[in-house]
Amino acid sequence: MCAIEEDTIHNEVAKPTHVQHFTRLSYDKMMNHFEELEEKAMIHRVSGLIAITAKGKRFIEQYDQLINLIESAGL
């Protein structure tokens, strides 16, 4: 999700090759992750490009808040 978000900072949608390079995943594993994220309505794929849905954006925001909370607690 973070790799997709990183690529969408510069564009409206992410390119799978950019995500693959960022994550260093094999193509098969990356596609498995995409399928799972799409089933959970966290991303949307159209014409080979990937966009984060509103649900996916909320997840990233909540994840960032959790990480900040953990870091501030010194855990």
Phi and psi in radians as a Rosetta constraint file:
Dihedral C 1 N 2 CA 2 C 2 CIRCULARHARMONIC -1.137 0.35
Dihedral N 2 CA 2 C 2 N 3 CIRCULARHARMONIC -0.638 0.35
Dihedral C 2 N 3 CA 3 C 3 CIRCULARHARMONIC -1.163 0.35
Dihedral N 3 CA 3 C 3 N 4 CIRCULARHARMONIC -0.680 0.35
Dihedral C 3 N 4 CA 4 C 4 CIRCULARHARMONIC -1.149 0.35
Dihedral N 4 CA 4 C 4 N 5 CIRCULARHARMONIC -0.792 0.35
Dihedral C 4 N 5 CA 5 C 5 CIRCULARHARMONIC -1.054 0.35
Dihedral N 5 CA 5 C 5 N 6 CIRCULARHARMONIC -0.751 0.35
Dihedral C 5 N 6 CA 6 C 6 CIRCULARHARMONIC -1.026 0.35
Dihedral N 6 CA 6 C 6 N 7 CIRCULARHARMONIC -0.757 0.35
Dihedral C 6 N 7 CA 7 C 7 CIRCULARHARMONIC -1.251 0.35
Dihedral N 7 CA 7 C 7 N 8 CIRCULARHARMONIC -0.513 0.35
Dihedral C 7 N 8 CA 8 C 8 CIRCULARHARMONIC -1.385 0.35
Dihedral N 8 CA 8 C 8 N 9 CIRCULARHARMONIC -0.154 0.35
Dihedral C 8 N 9 CA 9 C 9 CIRCULARHARMONIC -1.084 0.35
Dihedral N 9 CA 9 C 9 N 10 CIRCULARHARMONIC -0.652 0.35
Dihedral C 9 N 10 CA 10 C 10 CIRCULARHARMONIC -1.597 0.35
Dihedral N 10 CA 10 C 10 N 11 CIRCULARHARMONIC -0.374 0.35
Dihedral C 10 N 11 CA 11 C 11 CIRCULARHARMONIC -2.395 0.35
Dihedral N 11 CA 11 C 11 N 12 CIRCULARHARMONIC 2.945 0.35
Dihedral C 11 N 12 CA 12 C 12 CIRCULARHARMONIC -1.262 0.35
Dihedral N 12 CA 12 C 12 N 13 CIRCULARHARMONIC -0.529 0.35
Dihedral C 12 N 13 CA 13 C 13 CIRCULARHARMONIC -2.270 0.35
Dihedral N 13 CA 13 C 13 N 14 CIRCULARHARMONIC 2.796 0.35
Dihedral C 13 N 14 CA 14 C 14 CIRCULARHARMONIC -1.756 0.35
Dihedral N 14 CA 14 C 14 N 15 CIRCULARHARMONIC 2.603 0.35
Dihedral C 14 N 15 CA 15 C 15 CIRCULARHARMONIC -1.716 0.35
Dihedral N 15 CA 15 C 15 N 16 CIRCULARHARMONIC 2.317 0.35
Dihedral C 15 N 16 CA 16 C 16 CIRCULARHARMONIC -0.956 0.35
Dihedral N 16 CA 16 C 16 N 17 CIRCULARHARMONIC -0.642 0.35
Dihedral C 16 N 17 CA 17 C 17 CIRCULARHARMONIC -1.148 0.35
Dihedral N 17 CA 17 C 17 N 18 CIRCULARHARMONIC -0.631 0.35
Dihedral C 17 N 18 CA 18 C 18 CIRCULARHARMONIC -1.156 0.35
Dihedral N 18 CA 18 C 18 N 19 CIRCULARHARMONIC -0.754 0.35
Dihedral C 18 N 19 CA 19 C 19 CIRCULARHARMONIC -1.098 0.35
Dihedral N 19 CA 19 C 19 N 20 CIRCULARHARMONIC -0.741 0.35
Dihedral C 19 N 20 CA 20 C 20 CIRCULARHARMONIC -1.089 0.35
Dihedral N 20 CA 20 C 20 N 21 CIRCULARHARMONIC -0.750 0.35
Dihedral C 20 N 21 CA 21 C 21 CIRCULARHARMONIC -1.150 0.35
Dihedral N 21 CA 21 C 21 N 22 CIRCULARHARMONIC -0.712 0.35
Dihedral C 21 N 22 CA 22 C 22 CIRCULARHARMONIC -1.135 0.35
Dihedral N 22 CA 22 C 22 N 23 CIRCULARHARMONIC -0.735 0.35
Dihedral C 22 N 23 CA 23 C 23 CIRCULARHARMONIC -1.538 0.35
Dihedral N 23 CA 23 C 23 N 24 CIRCULARHARMONIC -0.330 0.35
Dihedral C 23 N 24 CA 24 C 24 CIRCULARHARMONIC 1.045 0.35
Dihedral N 24 CA 24 C 24 N 25 CIRCULARHARMONIC 0.579 0.35
Dihedral C 24 N 25 CA 25 C 25 CIRCULARHARMONIC -1.617 0.35
Dihedral N 25 CA 25 C 25 N 26 CIRCULARHARMONIC 2.677 0.35
Dihedral C 25 N 26 CA 26 C 26 CIRCULARHARMONIC -1.210 0.35
Dihedral N 26 CA 26 C 26 N 27 CIRCULARHARMONIC 2.783 0.35
Dihedral C 26 N 27 CA 27 C 27 CIRCULARHARMONIC -1.026 0.35
Dihedral N 27 CA 27 C 27 N 28 CIRCULARHARMONIC -0.782 0.35
Dihedral C 27 N 28 CA 28 C 28 CIRCULARHARMONIC -1.073 0.35
Dihedral N 28 CA 28 C 28 N 29 CIRCULARHARMONIC -0.793 0.35
Dihedral C 28 N 29 CA 29 C 29 CIRCULARHARMONIC -1.142 0.35
Dihedral N 29 CA 29 C 29 N 30 CIRCULARHARMONIC -0.714 0.35
Dihedral C 29 N 30 CA 30 C 30 CIRCULARHARMONIC -1.073 0.35
Dihedral N 30 CA 30 C 30 N 31 CIRCULARHARMONIC -0.769 0.35
Dihedral C 30 N 31 CA 31 C 31 CIRCULARHARMONIC -1.121 0.35
Dihedral N 31 CA 31 C 31 N 32 CIRCULARHARMONIC -0.642 0.35
Dihedral C 31 N 32 CA 32 C 32 CIRCULARHARMONIC -1.080 0.35
Dihedral N 32 CA 32 C 32 N 33 CIRCULARHARMONIC -0.743 0.35
Dihedral C 32 N 33 CA 33 C 33 CIRCULARHARMONIC -1.123 0.35
Dihedral N 33 CA 33 C 33 N 34 CIRCULARHARMONIC -0.742 0.35
Dihedral C 33 N 34 CA 34 C 34 CIRCULARHARMONIC -1.030 0.35
Dihedral N 34 CA 34 C 34 N 35 CIRCULARHARMONIC -0.782 0.35
Dihedral C 34 N 35 CA 35 C 35 CIRCULARHARMONIC -1.067 0.35
Dihedral N 35 CA 35 C 35 N 36 CIRCULARHARMONIC -0.767 0.35
Dihedral C 35 N 36 CA 36 C 36 CIRCULARHARMONIC -1.134 0.35
Dihedral N 36 CA 36 C 36 N 37 CIRCULARHARMONIC -0.770 0.35
Dihedral C 36 N 37 CA 37 C 37 CIRCULARHARMONIC -1.138 0.35
Dihedral N 37 CA 37 C 37 N 38 CIRCULARHARMONIC -0.626 0.35
Dihedral C 37 N 38 CA 38 C 38 CIRCULARHARMONIC -1.217 0.35
Dihedral N 38 CA 38 C 38 N 39 CIRCULARHARMONIC -0.686 0.35
Dihedral C 38 N 39 CA 39 C 39 CIRCULARHARMONIC -1.070 0.35
Dihedral N 39 CA 39 C 39 N 40 CIRCULARHARMONIC -0.582 0.35
Dihedral C 39 N 40 CA 40 C 40 CIRCULARHARMONIC -1.542 0.35
Dihedral N 40 CA 40 C 40 N 41 CIRCULARHARMONIC 0.111 0.35
Dihedral C 40 N 41 CA 41 C 41 CIRCULARHARMONIC 1.069 0.35
Dihedral N 41 CA 41 C 41 N 42 CIRCULARHARMONIC 0.588 0.35
Dihedral C 41 N 42 CA 42 C 42 CIRCULARHARMONIC -1.700 0.35
Dihedral N 42 CA 42 C 42 N 43 CIRCULARHARMONIC -0.393 0.35
Dihedral C 42 N 43 CA 43 C 43 CIRCULARHARMONIC -2.337 0.35
Dihedral N 43 CA 43 C 43 N 44 CIRCULARHARMONIC 2.882 0.35
Dihedral C 43 N 44 CA 44 C 44 CIRCULARHARMONIC -2.360 0.35
Dihedral N 44 CA 44 C 44 N 45 CIRCULARHARMONIC 2.226 0.35
Dihedral C 44 N 45 CA 45 C 45 CIRCULARHARMONIC -1.904 0.35
Dihedral N 45 CA 45 C 45 N 46 CIRCULARHARMONIC 2.298 0.35
Dihedral C 45 N 46 CA 46 C 46 CIRCULARHARMONIC -2.439 0.35
Dihedral N 46 CA 46 C 46 N 47 CIRCULARHARMONIC 2.217 0.35
Dihedral C 46 N 47 CA 47 C 47 CIRCULARHARMONIC 0.894 0.35
Dihedral N 47 CA 47 C 47 N 48 CIRCULARHARMONIC 0.667 0.35
Dihedral C 47 N 48 CA 48 C 48 CIRCULARHARMONIC 1.445 0.35
Dihedral N 48 CA 48 C 48 N 49 CIRCULARHARMONIC -0.077 0.35
Dihedral C 48 N 49 CA 49 C 49 CIRCULARHARMONIC -1.797 0.35
Dihedral N 49 CA 49 C 49 N 50 CIRCULARHARMONIC 2.746 0.35
Dihedral C 49 N 50 CA 50 C 50 CIRCULARHARMONIC -2.133 0.35
Dihedral N 50 CA 50 C 50 N 51 CIRCULARHARMONIC 2.366 0.35
Dihedral C 50 N 51 CA 51 C 51 CIRCULARHARMONIC -2.228 0.35
Dihedral N 51 CA 51 C 51 N 52 CIRCULARHARMONIC 2.554 0.35
Dihedral C 51 N 52 CA 52 C 52 CIRCULARHARMONIC -1.509 0.35
Dihedral N 52 CA 52 C 52 N 53 CIRCULARHARMONIC 2.327 0.35
Dihedral C 52 N 53 CA 53 C 53 CIRCULARHARMONIC -1.417 0.35
Dihedral N 53 CA 53 C 53 N 54 CIRCULARHARMONIC 3.018 0.35
Dihedral C 53 N 54 CA 54 C 54 CIRCULARHARMONIC -1.046 0.35
Dihedral N 54 CA 54 C 54 N 55 CIRCULARHARMONIC -0.688 0.35
Dihedral C 54 N 55 CA 55 C 55 CIRCULARHARMONIC -1.100 0.35
Dihedral N 55 CA 55 C 55 N 56 CIRCULARHARMONIC -0.727 0.35
Dihedral C 55 N 56 CA 56 C 56 CIRCULARHARMONIC -1.121 0.35
Dihedral N 56 CA 56 C 56 N 57 CIRCULARHARMONIC -0.697 0.35
Dihedral C 56 N 57 CA 57 C 57 CIRCULARHARMONIC -1.128 0.35
Dihedral N 57 CA 57 C 57 N 58 CIRCULARHARMONIC -0.718 0.35
Dihedral C 57 N 58 CA 58 C 58 CIRCULARHARMONIC -1.082 0.35
Dihedral N 58 CA 58 C 58 N 59 CIRCULARHARMONIC -0.714 0.35
Dihedral C 58 N 59 CA 59 C 59 CIRCULARHARMONIC -1.053 0.35
Dihedral N 59 CA 59 C 59 N 60 CIRCULARHARMONIC -0.812 0.35
Dihedral C 59 N 60 CA 60 C 60 CIRCULARHARMONIC -1.081 0.35
Dihedral N 60 CA 60 C 60 N 61 CIRCULARHARMONIC -0.735 0.35
Dihedral C 60 N 61 CA 61 C 61 CIRCULARHARMONIC -1.086 0.35
Dihedral N 61 CA 61 C 61 N 62 CIRCULARHARMONIC -0.789 0.35
Dihedral C 61 N 62 CA 62 C 62 CIRCULARHARMONIC -1.171 0.35
Dihedral N 62 CA 62 C 62 N 63 CIRCULARHARMONIC -0.652 0.35
Dihedral C 62 N 63 CA 63 C 63 CIRCULARHARMONIC -1.102 0.35
Dihedral N 63 CA 63 C 63 N 64 CIRCULARHARMONIC -0.789 0.35
Dihedral C 63 N 64 CA 64 C 64 CIRCULARHARMONIC -1.071 0.35
Dihedral N 64 CA 64 C 64 N 65 CIRCULARHARMONIC -0.711 0.35
Dihedral C 64 N 65 CA 65 C 65 CIRCULARHARMONIC -1.109 0.35
Dihedral N 65 CA 65 C 65 N 66 CIRCULARHARMONIC -0.715 0.35
Dihedral C 65 N 66 CA 66 C 66 CIRCULARHARMONIC -1.120 0.35
Dihedral N 66 CA 66 C 66 N 67 CIRCULARHARMONIC -0.795 0.35
Dihedral C 66 N 67 CA 67 C 67 CIRCULARHARMONIC -1.068 0.35
Dihedral N 67 CA 67 C 67 N 68 CIRCULARHARMONIC -0.765 0.35
Dihedral C 67 N 68 CA 68 C 68 CIRCULARHARMONIC -1.091 0.35
Dihedral N 68 CA 68 C 68 N 69 CIRCULARHARMONIC -0.688 0.35
Dihedral C 68 N 69 CA 69 C 69 CIRCULARHARMONIC -1.127 0.35
Dihedral N 69 CA 69 C 69 N 70 CIRCULARHARMONIC -0.781 0.35
Dihedral C 69 N 70 CA 70 C 70 CIRCULARHARMONIC -1.090 0.35
Dihedral N 70 CA 70 C 70 N 71 CIRCULARHARMONIC -0.780 0.35
Dihedral C 70 N 71 CA 71 C 71 CIRCULARHARMONIC -1.138 0.35
Dihedral N 71 CA 71 C 71 N 72 CIRCULARHARMONIC -0.682 0.35
Dihedral C 71 N 72 CA 72 C 72 CIRCULARHARMONIC -1.237 0.35
Dihedral N 72 CA 72 C 72 N 73 CIRCULARHARMONIC -0.444 0.35
Dihedral C 72 N 73 CA 73 C 73 CIRCULARHARMONIC -1.443 0.35
Dihedral N 73 CA 73 C 73 N 74 CIRCULARHARMONIC -0.177 0.35
Dihedral C 73 N 74 CA 74 C 74 CIRCULARHARMONIC 1.319 0.35
Dihedral N 74 CA 74 C 74 N 75 CIRCULARHARMONIC 0.435 0.35
